[in-house]
Amino acid sequence: MDANPPYLKTVLITGSSRGMGLSVGRQLAEKGANIIIVARDVDKLREGIALISLVAFLTTTAAAVLNPTYIHTTKAVCPQQGARSPQTQRFHHISANLITPAESARVIAEATAWNGGAPPDIVWNCAGSSYPTLFIDTPLDQFQHMMDSNYFTSVYMAHAALTAWLRPMLSKDKPPASASENTKRSPPPSPRHLIFTSSFVAFYSIAGFAPYSPAKAALRSLSDSLSQEMNLYAAAHPAEPGVRLHTVFPATIFTDSFEAENRVKADVTRMLEESDKGQTADEVARRSIAGLERGEELVVTTLLTRLVMTGMLGGSVRGGWVKGFVDTLLGWLMVVVMVFVRWEMDGKVRRWGREHGASGMKRAQ
């Protein structure tokens, strides 16, 4: 995103009635943004809008009255819990099931109408769910659901947002201007931003995440492809707002969804992820927004994710020469380190199998 706080920007966030998406909405509201939250549960959406639009410096106790799960999901007391300028900022919620392809286009159309005929400046895809079970223990319909909720919801929303942003400029397409004409043009407007929420497991997955991690890896690949594709429109229409792509890679987030995951998660998976201490939704949102404000295309929220990512960057944008050079050096190191990490993790799984059998669950002592 722009380095400056998003004053007067309109931000649409999917999956934002709770968890990370709700924290993103609240923190961007604190920075002055107009917020549109999207989810299925109308009652949760109303609670979310009430929390996001509260006057700044609301006490955590008052916030908990409006949203009883607030303290549980944040596990932190924050002195500022509301909009920067609630008298001038605007807030809206839209109920939608984004697994249905046509819903994303409807959401963008409604958001555009609410925003005075202008589409949102920023679209942040936070919708998703996880079903971390061993592969052969996973119901077949869950594989489809994981792709639908984690990948296709973002694909459909990205398609709707990019269509709203790019089609108008294509309708006035004309031959590119000469280089001399381009130098006379004023700087283009601030870019728009399309943000995906992937996961640490897009870089390195572990036993028990086979139903989930492929969808998150697909989001990273989609973001890389679209990032390059947007150069086409920026070059052909330099006077129009460009589009920047970003992908956030959180690890464990302490939310209600995490509690639901743990009810189906195999013990062997819990053992393998012991080193991941987890973060609150507020911490993930804060670090994500900070990375976006620095202009990063791939945004991580933990040091471990950063280290693992450097060994997996491939042709992804690296964020300038200095950061690219540092990441390349770290990547060379991590190529060696990850050999030993994989060796250690495989050894843990084999020991687990010998001690507890193939169910993935601990044997009763």
ZADO-432975 format. One record per residue (C-alpha): x, y, z; residue number from 1; residue in one letter. Coordinates in Angstrom, 2 decimals, decimal comma. Each point is the difference from the previous one (the first is absolute). Last residue first. Example, Ala and Ser with C-alpha at 12.3 -4.5 7.8 and 13.67 -1.06 7.14 Angstrom:
% ZADO-432975
ATOM       c1       c2       c3  lumti  roti
ATOM    13,67    -1,06     7,14      2     S
ATOM    -1,37    -3,44     0,66      1     A
***
This chain:
% ZADO-432975
ATOM       c1       c2       c3  lumti  roti
ATOM    -0,71   -44,92    28,06    365     Q
ATOM    -2,65     0,65    -2,63    364     A
ATOM     1,58     0,18    -3,41    363     R
ATOM     0,50     3,48    -1,39    362     K
ATOM    -1,78     0,84    -3,24    361     M
ATOM     1,41    -0,04    -3,53    360     G
ATOM    -1,84    -3,25    -0,70    359     S
ATOM     3,12    -1,71    -1,31    358     A
ATOM     1,41    -1,43     3,24    357     G
ATOM     0,94     1,74     3,25    356     H
ATOM     3,66    -0,76     0,68    355     E
ATOM     1,26    -1,18    -3,40    354     R
ATOM    -2,16     2,49    -1,87    353     G
ATOM     1,09     2,87     2,25    352     W
ATOM     3,63    -0,90    -0,55    351     R
ATOM    -0,59     0,10    -3,77    350     R
ATOM    -1,72     3,40     0,25    349     V
ATOM     2,79     1,45     2,12    348     K
ATOM     2,62    -1,29    -2,43    347     G
ATOM    -1,81     1,63    -2,92    346     D
ATOM     0,06     3,29     1,92    345     M
ATOM     3,74    -0,28     0,73    344     E
ATOM     0,95    -0,87    -3,59    343     W
ATOM    -2,24     2,78    -1,32    342     R
ATOM     1,68     2,50     2,32    341     V
ATOM     3,44    -1,36    -0,95    340     F
ATOM    -0,56     0,54    -3,72    339     V
ATOM    -1,72     3,30     0,87    338     M
ATOM     3,24     1,37     1,46    337     V
ATOM     1,97    -0,55    -3,21    336     V
ATOM    -2,45     1,77    -2,30    335     V
ATOM    -0,55     2,44     2,89    334     M
ATOM     3,53     1,37    -0,30    333     L
ATOM    -0,33     0,69    -3,71    332     W
ATOM    -3,39     1,58     0,65    331     G
ATOM     1,44     2,22     2,72    330     L
ATOM     2,50     1,34    -2,52    329     L
ATOM    -2,80     0,48    -2,55    328     T
ATOM    -2,21     1,70     2,58    327     D
ATOM     2,79     2,46     0,82    326     V
ATOM     0,56     0,76    -3,69    325     F
ATOM    -3,72     0,40    -0,69    324     G
ATOM    -0,42     2,29     3,01    323     K
ATOM     2,81     2,20    -1,26    322     V
ATOM    -0,92    -0,18    -3,68    321     W
ATOM    -3,72     0,70     0,29    320     G
ATOM    -3,06    -1,86     1,23    319     G
ATOM     0,64    -3,63    -0,91    318     R
ATOM    -2,66    -0,62    -2,65    317     V
ATOM    -0,52    -3,76    -0,35    316     S
ATOM     2,11    -1,95    -2,51    315     G
ATOM     1,15    -2,69     2,41    314     G
ATOM    -0,79     1,19     3,50    313     L
ATOM     0,16    -3,35     1,82    312     M
ATOM     3,25     0,18     2,01    311     G
ATOM    -0,76     3,55     1,11    310     T
ATOM    -3,47    -1,10     1,10    309     M
ATOM     1,37    -2,33     2,68    308     V
ATOM     1,92     2,86     1,63    307     L
ATOM    -2,89     2,44    -0,20    306     R
ATOM    -2,42    -2,59     1,40    305     T
ATOM     2,31    -0,58     2,95    304     L
ATOM     0,28     3,74     0,62    303     L
ATOM    -3,78     0,31     0,32    302     T
ATOM    -2,70     2,10    -1,69    301     T
ATOM     0,95    -0,38    -3,64    300     V
ATOM    -0,96     2,24    -2,92    299     V
ATOM     0,72    -0,78    -3,65    298     L
ATOM    -0,50     3,14    -2,09    297     E
ATOM     1,62     2,34     2,49    296     E
ATOM    -0,80     3,69    -0,37    295     G
ATOM     1,07     1,03     3,50    294     R
ATOM    -3,68     0,74     0,68    293     E
ATOM    -0,76    -3,60    -0,93    292     L
ATOM     2,53    -1,28     2,51    291     G
ATOM    -1,46     2,19     2,76    290     A
ATOM    -3,52    -1,14    -0,89    289     I
ATOM     1,03    -3,65     0,31    288     S
ATOM     1,81     0,58     3,28    287     R
ATOM    -3,03     1,70     1,54    286     R
ATOM    -2,48    -2,56    -1,36    285     A
ATOM     2,07    -2,94     1,27    284     V
ATOM     0,35     1,65     3,42    283     E
ATOM    -3,73     0,73     0,22    282     D
ATOM    -0,90    -3,56    -1,00    281     A
ATOM     2,17    -1,29     2,83    280     T
ATOM     3,19    -1,83    -0,86    279     Q
ATOM     1,18    -3,61     0,11    278     G
ATOM     2,87    -1,69     1,82    277     K
ATOM     0,95    -2,06    -3,04    276     D
ATOM     2,68    -2,34     1,39    275     S
ATOM    -2,67    -2,51     1,03    274     E
ATOM    -1,18    -0,35    -3,61    273     E
ATOM     1,24    -3,57    -0,45    272     L
ATOM    -1,53    -1,20     3,27    271     M
ATOM    -3,40     1,48    -0,80    270     R
ATOM     0,14    -1,76    -3,38    269     T
ATOM     0,77    -3,33     1,67    268     V
ATOM    -2,96     0,53     2,32    267     D
ATOM    -2,35     0,16    -2,97    266     A
ATOM    -2,10     3,15    -0,41    265     K
ATOM    -3,80    -0,35     0,06    264     V
ATOM    -0,84     2,00     3,15    263     R
ATOM     3,14     2,08    -0,42    262     N
ATOM    -1,37     1,52    -3,18    261     E
ATOM    -3,09     1,28     1,86    260     A
ATOM     2,22     1,74     2,56    259     E
ATOM     1,97     1,56    -2,83    258     F
ATOM    -3,25     1,23    -1,55    257     S
ATOM    -0,91     1,70     3,27    256     D
ATOM     3,24     1,93    -0,32    255     T
ATOM     3,65    -0,30     1,04    254     F
ATOM     1,86     0,32    -3,30    253     I
ATOM     2,61    -2,59    -0,98    252     T
ATOM     2,19     1,09    -2,94    251     A
ATOM    -0,73     3,10    -2,03    250     P
ATOM     1,07     0,35    -3,65    249     F
ATOM    -1,40     3,20    -1,54    248     V
ATOM    -0,14     0,38    -3,79    247     T
ATOM     0,17     3,31    -1,86    246     H
ATOM    -0,88     1,14    -3,50    245     L
ATOM     0,16     3,62    -1,17    244     R
ATOM    -2,45     1,50    -2,46    243     V
ATOM     0,69     3,19    -1,92    242     G
ATOM    -2,15     3,10     0,05    241     P
ATOM    -0,26     1,49    -3,50    240     E
ATOM     2,48     2,43    -1,60    239     A
ATOM     2,42    -2,81    -0,94    238     P
ATOM    -2,62    -1,85    -2,04    237     H
ATOM     1,80    -2,52    -2,25    236     A
ATOM     2,92    -0,45     2,38    235     A
ATOM    -2,18    -0,34     3,11    234     A
ATOM    -2,38    -2,36    -1,80    233     Y
ATOM     2,72    -2,42    -1,08    232     L
ATOM     1,84     0,31     3,30    231     N
ATOM    -3,13    -1,43     1,69    230     M
ATOM     0,78    -3,39    -1,58    229     E
ATOM     3,25    -0,32     1,94    228     Q
ATOM    -1,73     0,39     3,35    227     S
ATOM    -2,86    -2,16    -1,25    226     L
ATOM     2,29    -2,99    -0,55    225     S
ATOM     1,81     0,37     3,34    224     D
ATOM    -3,32     0,41     1,84    223     S
ATOM    -1,42    -3,12    -1,61    222     L
ATOM     3,09    -1,99     1,01    221     S
ATOM    -0,30     1,13     3,63    220     R
ATOM    -3,71    -0,81    -0,04    219     L
ATOM     0,74    -3,50    -1,33    218     A
ATOM     2,30    -0,63     2,96    217     A
ATOM    -2,91     0,82     2,32    216     K
ATOM    -2,29    -2,42    -1,82    215     A
ATOM     2,67    -2,73     0,09    214     P
ATOM     0,47     0,52     3,79    213     S
ATOM    -3,49    -0,94     1,15    212     Y
ATOM    -0,86    -3,66    -0,65    211     P
ATOM     3,68    -1,03     0,36    210     A
ATOM     0,36     1,78     3,35    209     F
ATOM     0,30    -3,07     2,22    208     G
ATOM     3,65    -0,72    -0,62    207     A
ATOM     1,88     3,25    -0,56    206     I
ATOM     0,07     2,76    -2,61    205     S
ATOM     2,83     2,38    -0,82    204     Y
ATOM    -0,38     3,08    -2,19    203     F
ATOM    -3,79     0,08    -0,46    202     A
ATOM    -0,13    -1,42     3,54    201     V
ATOM     0,92     3,44     1,36    200     F
ATOM    -3,38     1,21    -1,23    199     S
ATOM    -1,86     1,88    -2,74    198     S
ATOM    -2,01     3,19     0,40    197     T
ATOM    -0,38     1,80    -3,33    196     F
ATOM     0,14     3,77    -0,48    195     I
ATOM    -1,06     2,05    -3,01    194     L
ATOM     1,13     3,61     0,22    193     H
ATOM    -0,91     3,06    -2,02    192     R
ATOM     2,72     2,38    -1,03    191     P
ATOM     0,13     3,69     0,92    190     S
ATOM    -0,75     2,18    -3,00    189     P
ATOM     2,53     0,26    -2,85    188     P
ATOM     2,77     2,63     0,10    187     P
ATOM    -0,61     2,89    -2,41    186     S
ATOM     0,65    -0,62    -3,67    185     R
ATOM     2,72     1,86    -1,88    184     K
ATOM     2,43    -2,95     0,01    183     T
ATOM    -2,65    -2,22    -1,60    182     N
ATOM    -0,33     2,34    -2,96    181     E
ATOM     3,70    -0,25    -0,74    180     S
ATOM    -0,13    -3,81     0,19    179     A
ATOM    -2,80    -0,11    -2,54    178     S
ATOM    -3,55    -0,75     1,09    177     A
ATOM    -1,39    -3,52    -0,20    176     P
ATOM    -2,80    -0,53    -2,55    175     P
ATOM    -3,47     0,38     1,53    174     K
ATOM    -2,08    -1,90     2,53    173     D
ATOM    -3,00     1,88     1,36    172     K
ATOM    -2,00    -3,13     0,83    171     S
ATOM     3,19    -1,58     1,34    170     L
ATOM     0,18     2,67     2,71    169     M
ATOM    -3,52    -0,83     1,19    168     P
ATOM     0,72    -3,76    -0,04    167     R
ATOM     3,00     0,24     2,34    166     L
ATOM    -1,28     0,87     3,47    165     W
ATOM    -3,42    -1,66    -0,04    164     A
ATOM     1,37    -3,05    -1,81    163     T
ATOM     2,90    -0,14     2,45    162     L
ATOM    -2,40    -0,01     2,93    161     A
ATOM    -2,30    -2,69    -1,42    160     A
ATOM     2,87    -2,26    -1,07    159     H
ATOM     1,75     0,42     3,36    158     A
ATOM    -3,25    -0,82     1,81    157     M
ATOM    -0,51    -3,17    -2,06    156     Y
ATOM     3,60    -1,12     0,42    155     V
ATOM     0,00     0,77     3,74    154     S
ATOM    -3,14    -2,07     0,63    153     T
ATOM     1,52    -2,62    -2,33    152     F
ATOM     3,11    -0,54     2,06    151     Y
ATOM    -0,74    -0,33     3,72    150     N
ATOM    -3,74    -0,77     0,20    149     S
ATOM    -0,38    -1,88    -3,28    148     D
ATOM     3,34    -1,81     0,07    147     M
ATOM    -0,55    -1,13     3,60    146     M
ATOM    -3,61    -0,93    -0,78    145     H
ATOM     1,05    -2,23    -2,88    144     Q
ATOM     2,45    -1,87     2,20    143     F
ATOM    -2,60    -0,08     2,78    142     Q
ATOM    -2,48    -1,86    -2,21    141     D
ATOM     2,32    -3,00    -0,01    140     L
ATOM    -0,16    -0,42     3,76    139     P
ATOM     3,57     0,22     1,39    138     T
ATOM     1,31    -3,06     1,86    137     D
ATOM     2,05    -1,09    -3,04    136     I
ATOM     1,87     3,33    -0,03    135     F
ATOM     0,58     0,50     3,71    134     L
ATOM    -2,05     2,88     1,33    133     T
ATOM     0,36     3,79     0,06    132     P
ATOM    -3,34     1,43    -1,20    131     Y
ATOM     0,67     3,72    -0,48    130     S
ATOM    -2,21     2,94    -0,95    129     S
ATOM     0,06     3,02    -2,27    128     G
ATOM    -1,04     3,59    -0,53    127     A
ATOM     2,75     2,60     0,51    126     C
ATOM     0,05     1,50    -3,50    125     N
ATOM     0,93     3,69     0,19    124     W
ATOM    -1,39     2,34    -2,65    123     V
ATOM     1,41     3,53     0,02    122     I
ATOM    -1,23     3,10    -1,81    121     D
ATOM    -3,62    -1,16     0,04    120     P
ATOM    -1,98     0,65    -3,19    119     P
ATOM    -1,22     3,56    -0,65    118     A
ATOM    -3,70     0,72    -0,62    117     G
ATOM    -0,61     1,86     3,23    116     G
ATOM     1,52    -2,61     2,30    115     N
ATOM    -3,32    -1,73     0,74    114     W
ATOM    -0,49    -0,64    -3,75    113     A
ATOM     3,55    -1,35    -0,30    112     T
ATOM    -0,42    -2,25     3,04    111     A
ATOM    -3,23    -1,38    -1,42    110     E
ATOM     1,62    -0,70    -3,37    109     A
ATOM     3,08    -1,54     1,65    108     I
ATOM    -2,21    -2,26     2,12    107     V
ATOM    -2,14    -1,03    -2,98    106     R
ATOM     3,12    -0,89    -2,01    105     A
ATOM     1,24    -2,05     2,94    104     S
ATOM    -3,34    -1,79     0,33    103     E
ATOM    -0,02    -1,30    -3,58    102     A
ATOM     2,62    -2,69     0,72    101     P
ATOM    -1,76    -1,60     3,03    100     T
ATOM     2,74    -0,80     2,53     99     I
ATOM    -0,28     3,67     0,95     98     L
ATOM    -3,14    -0,55     2,07     97     N
ATOM    -1,01     3,61     0,55     96     A
ATOM    -1,17     2,40     2,71     95     S
ATOM     1,22     3,53    -0,61     94     I
ATOM     1,08     2,41     2,73     93     H
ATOM     0,54     3,75    -0,12     92     H
ATOM     2,03     2,65     1,75     91     F
ATOM     0,63     3,67    -0,76     90     R
ATOM     2,53     2,39     1,48     89     Q
ATOM    -1,01     3,58     0,71     88     T
ATOM    -1,44    -0,08     3,52     87     Q
ATOM     1,92    -3,16     0,90     86     P
ATOM     3,33     1,77    -0,49     85     S
ATOM     2,81    -2,40     0,95     84     R
ATOM    -2,30    -2,99     0,36     83     A
ATOM     0,16    -2,16     3,09     82     G
ATOM     1,98    -2,14     2,42     81     Q
ATOM     2,94     2,04     1,21     80     Q
ATOM     1,58    -0,98     3,33     79     P
ATOM     0,46    -3,65    -1,07     78     C
ATOM    -0,39    -2,78     2,58     77     V
ATOM     1,12    -3,36    -1,32     76     A
ATOM    -1,32    -3,52    -0,37     75     K
ATOM    -1,42     1,04    -3,39     74     T
ATOM    -2,38    -2,89    -0,63     73     T
ATOM    -1,04    -0,61     3,60     72     H
ATOM    -0,28     3,73     0,78     71     I
ATOM    -2,30     0,55    -2,97     70     Y
ATOM    -2,17    -3,10     0,35     69     T
ATOM    -2,63     1,92     2,03     68     P
ATOM    -0,39     2,61    -2,80     67     N
ATOM    -2,02     3,06     1,00     66     L
ATOM     0,62    -0,48     3,72     65     V
ATOM     3,60    -0,96    -0,74     64     A
ATOM     0,62     3,37    -1,63     63     A
ATOM    -1,22     1,73     3,15     62     A
ATOM     2,45    -2,00     2,10     61     T
ATOM     2,83     0,70    -2,47     60     T
ATOM    -0,46     3,68     0,63     59     T
ATOM    -0,79     2,31    -2,89     58     L
ATOM     2,96     2,20    -0,86     57     F
ATOM    -1,39     0,86    -3,43     56     A
ATOM    -3,75     0,31    -0,55     55     V
ATOM    -1,58    -3,22    -1,19     54     L
ATOM    -0,30    -0,69    -3,73     53     S
ATOM     1,93    -3,27    -0,07     52     I
ATOM    -1,84    -1,52     2,99     51     L
ATOM    -3,47     0,86    -1,26     50     A
ATOM     0,95    -1,17    -3,49     49     I
ATOM     1,14    -3,34     1,42     48     G
ATOM    -3,14    -0,49     2,09     47     E
ATOM    -2,12     0,67    -3,08     46     R
ATOM     2,09    -2,43    -2,04     45     L
ATOM    -0,33    -2,66     2,70     44     K
ATOM    -3,80     0,35    -0,13     43     D
ATOM     0,01    -0,17    -3,82     42     V
ATOM     2,07    -3,20    -0,13     41     D
ATOM     1,27    -0,49    -3,57     40     R
ATOM     3,02     2,30    -0,17     39     A
ATOM     1,01     3,35    -1,49     38     V
ATOM     1,30     3,11     1,76     37     I
ATOM     0,05     3,41    -1,65     36     I
ATOM     2,24     2,58     1,67     35     I
ATOM     0,71     3,68    -0,61     34     N
ATOM     3,61     0,54     1,00     33     A
ATOM     1,29     2,41     2,64     32     G
ATOM     2,95    -1,80     1,59     31     K
ATOM    -2,15    -1,31     2,87     30     E
ATOM    -2,36    -1,34    -2,66     29     A
ATOM     2,97    -1,92    -1,44     28     L
ATOM     0,55    -1,53     3,44     27     Q
ATOM    -3,65    -0,98     0,41     26     R
ATOM    -0,32    -1,52    -3,46     25     G
ATOM     3,22    -1,99     0,33     24     V
ATOM    -1,13    -1,27     3,42     23     S
ATOM    -3,32    -1,11    -1,51     22     L
ATOM     1,79    -1,85    -2,81     21     G
ATOM     2,42    -1,67     2,42     20     M
ATOM    -2,73    -1,50     2,13     19     G
ATOM    -3,66     0,94    -0,41     18     R
ATOM    -2,55     1,55    -2,36     17     S
ATOM     2,75     0,63    -2,53     16     S
ATOM     0,02    -2,98    -2,34     15     G
ATOM     0,31     2,49    -2,86     14     T
ATOM     1,42     3,49     0,44     13     I
ATOM    -0,97     3,00    -2,14     12     L
ATOM     2,06     3,15     0,60     11     V
ATOM    -1,05     3,50    -0,99     10     T
ATOM     2,81     2,53     0,25      9     K
ATOM    -0,76     3,41     1,50      8     L
ATOM     3,16    -0,15     2,09      7     Y
ATOM     1,92    -3,21    -0,65      6     P
ATOM     3,04     0,78     2,14      5     P
ATOM     2,99     1,10    -2,10      4     N
ATOM     2,41    -2,63    -1,37      3     A
ATOM    -2,54    -0,96    -2,62      2     D
ATOM    -1,02    -3,63     0,04      1     M
***
